[in-house]
Amino acid sequence: MKNKPKYNMWQNAGYMIREAWLHEKSVLFLCLAAAALAVTSSVTELYVTPALLGKVENAASLGALLGTIGGFAAAIILLRGLSAYVDRNTMFGRIVLRVQQANHIVRKMAVTSYANLLNPDFLKKYAQTREATNSNDSSAEAIWNTLTALLQNGVGFLIYLCLLSSLHPLLLAVIVATTAAGYLVSKRINEWGFRHREESEGYIKELHYIQGKSEDQRLAKDIRMFGIRPWLEELYAKTMRLYRGFIRRRESTYLWANLLDIALTFLRSGIAYWYLISLTLGRGLPTSEFLLYFSAVSGFTAWITGILEHLTTLHQQSLELSSIREFLEYPEPFSMEGGKSLPRGPYEITLEHVSFRYPEGTRDTIHDLNLNLRAGEKLAVVGLNGAGKTTLVKLICGFLDPTEGRVLLNGQDIRDFNRREYYGLFSAVFQSFSVLEATVAENVAQSVEGFDRERVSQCLAQAGLSKKIDALPKGMDTHIGRKVFPNGVELSGGQLQRLMLARALYKDAPLLVLDEPTAALDPIAESDIYRKYSQMTAGRTSLFISHRLASTRFCDRIIFLAEGAIAEEGTHEALLRRGGGYAELFRVQSQYYQKEAGANEG
């Protein structure tokens, strides 16, 4: 059973109207103007032929006839010109409102609690908000077309109802009944595509995926080396056959909706013709009035159909707008705005009986772990892949809260603090990092202007990047990447990691976290970073995560994680003397490096 949206159709319409009133009032006024002009144009065009025919029936003079034609022509030209002007100018405010919603979504995604990014429900709502804001046809903008059309059709319905009120009520009842019946049945049939949208989207997704892979430059060598082009073509053809079969089933279903609409239109028009002809023959209804009423019957039907269709459209758009509101109001598990202010340093972090299990996980990643990270200490956390090292970093940094136990800062639970202020205590280099297509200096300082260039240079030197940066065309003002700036440079993986080290050093936070900082470096570069490690971490608390045990000898203390718990603890020499899991892993890694060195010498 699907979850019911938090907000209904009218609540979401009211929400968008309030947003427009607060930020872009012109959108509301232009919607009213567009609806009024459309209804006025429809009524004006309705009366053109009957009015001219009436003049002819009454033997009006040529001048009167030409005057009537000229008057209607001028009115229609004026109305269409005004409508075109309104249509052209109404889109600007609507775009502003849609972009504003998109900006709210981006900001929510950027500042939300990290735990939300692991929540499938949160991520699903985020995907839905993207669909609701990514184009002019998306709900956050298209709703104004729908509301304008509803207003237009509603006013038109009332005007035509007044016009046809002199006719027999049974005729109006037949028109309303056949129109509503045709709409409801056609709607049910036409919703076949909506009910099977996941199947359709699946085929389209597969086709785009295969096409994308065939054009991906990263696969160009594999495609040519292994001759996999025929395989890709076979996959594409197979999916296309299935998609064509789906289209045939859909169109054959829609055919019934079209046949039903033709039958009901024939029935409705036949009854209207019969009734109006009987009035003409029996009561002497003028031909001009016959034409007026018959045209009004068709227009009345169109207004009813328009109301029903746009109510359905508004309901569908409301579902997406509700997703936007629910996403923006998604609860934050951390105190991102309130909370206590941080205590003064130096800082000590303590984990008390901490356990953590990821959503939908079957076992704890970290289990009943106790740890004290003392102020000014250099602590290394090592272990095999999957031991829980990165999860431990996320808990210490406050990206995750324990499912059991507490993380303390100077003896106080970090959940009591303002989480954004808490993040300010850390400088970090993670396994996956963000490099923007900006200058080297801007990436280090994470600022466009007003930063300390001398300090940027010092941090680059500490990270071992000075020679590389000095050799670039514009030095630290050289852009990284070529997607935005054609004259930018591409840095290697190791150089990017050094750049991230420089960025962490520039922040100069009291706690430094290095999560696998040498993963993309060769052994020589890795050794160079290790020699500088003590210098880079002097005077500050540092946490160093690695699966390469050669790095740990520079640290004051080492903890060896296994299955989410501390298996061993001590200095590098003490753990080697102990002869446990750490010593065995170090022995295996040492053999690997010796073999690699021998191979390089050979």
Protein Blocks (a to p, Z undefined) as FASTA:
>chain_A
ZZddfbdfklmmmmmmmmmmmmmmmlmmmmmmmmmmmmmmmmmmmmmmmmmmmmmmnopa
fklmmmmmmmmmmmmmmmmmmmmmmmmmmmmmmmmmmmmmmmmmmmmmmmmcfklmmmmk
lmmmmmmmmmmmmbfkbmklmmmmmmmmmmmmmmmmmmmmmmmmmpcfklmmmmmmmmmm
mmmmmmmmmmmmmmmmmmmmmmmmmmmmmmmmmmmmklmmmmmmnopmmmmmmmmmmmmm
mmmmmmmmmmmmmmmmmmmmmmmmmmmmmmmmmmmmmmmmmnopafklmmmmmmmmmmmm
mmmmmmmmmmmmmmmmmmmmmmmmmmmmpccfbdfkgopdddddddddddehiacddehi
abdfbgciacdddehiacddeddehilmmmmmmmmnopaccfedcddeehiafklpcfkl
mmmmpccddfbdcdddddfklmmnopabhpafklmmmmmmmnopmmmmmmpmnlmmbced
jklmmmbccddfklmmmmmmmmmmmnopabdcdehkllmpcfklmmmmmmmmmmmmgoia
cddddfbfklmmmpmbdcddeehiafbgcdfklmmmnopmklmmmmmmmmmmmmmmmmmm
ZZ
